[in-house]
Amino acid sequence: MKMKTSTVGRDWVDDLFEKVEQEVDEEFVFRLLDLVETALLEPRDAEEFEDAILREDLTNNQAVELLRMLLDVQPRVPDMYAPSQTQLSKWIRSFCFTR
């Protein structure tokens, strides 16, 4: 194995970390795309997220930032599975108290 000679101010370790930072795992990209589908976003905003995720020069730091932004716009878990008490009472009243 041929060792790379270092230049002033740079070392082979720096090159290694730079390469690792640039590579985004394919599974992580698919996870981000899944989050775009479930996020509470306008269609135009969803397209912008998809474009940012599918960029070839996407770094890990950018991918993590996109993950944070997408997690912020996900629906709340209780809203996904059960209606609130207010919604439930409105629904019951809609067919019980009609004339």
N, C-alpha and C positions, 0 to 999 in steps of 0.2 A: 504494500500500500504506500503510495507516494504521499508524503506530508506536504501540505501547502505552506509555503513560506509566508511569514507574516510581513505586513507592511507597517509603516510607522503609524501607530495609533490603532491598528486593527490586529486582531488575532484570529486564529481559526475558530476559536470559541465564539467570537462575535458573529462570524459567518454562519456557524451552526444555529445560534439562537435566532438570527435574522431569517434563516430558512424555515425554522420551526414556526416562527411568528406568522409567516406568510401563508403557510399551508392550513387550510380549514378542512376538517374532517367531513367526509361526504354525509355521514349520518347526522352531523350537526346541521348541515345545510337542509336536509330533509326535515329535521325537527323544526327549524325556523320556518320552513314553508308550511308545515302543519299549523304552526302558531298563527301564521298570517290568515289561514282559512277560518280559524275560530275567533280571531280578534274582532273587536267591535270597531271596525274601520269603514270609512267611506271607500267606495270602489277605487277611486283615484289614489287614495293613500295606500291601499293594499297593493296596487300596481307598483307604486314607488318602492314599497318594502320588498316586493318580489324582485324588482330590478336590482336593488342594492344587494340582496342576498345572492343573486345569480352572477354578480360581477366576477370576472376571473381574477382580479387583483384584490379580492376580499381577504383581509387579514383576520387573525384570531381576535385581536382586540376589537376590530370593527364588528365581528360576528357576535361577540359577547355584548357589545353595546346595543346591537339590534335585538338580541335576546331580551335584554332589560326593557327596552322600549316596547317590545311585543308583549311581555308579561304584564306591563302596566295597563294594557288595553284589552286584556282578557276578561270575559264575563266572570262575575262572581260565582262561585260554586253553588251557593244556595239558589241563585237565580236560574241556574241551568237545570236543577233537578226538582225543585218544589216551588209552588207559588207562595207568595207572602200571605199572611193572614188577611190583609186587606183585599188582595186579589181573590182569595178564596171566598171571602164573604160576599164580594160583588158578584161572583159567579153563582153562588147559591141563591142570592136574592134575584138574580136575573130570571130564574125559572120558578122560584117558590112564590114570589109576591107579584106575579103578573096578573092582570085582570082580563 
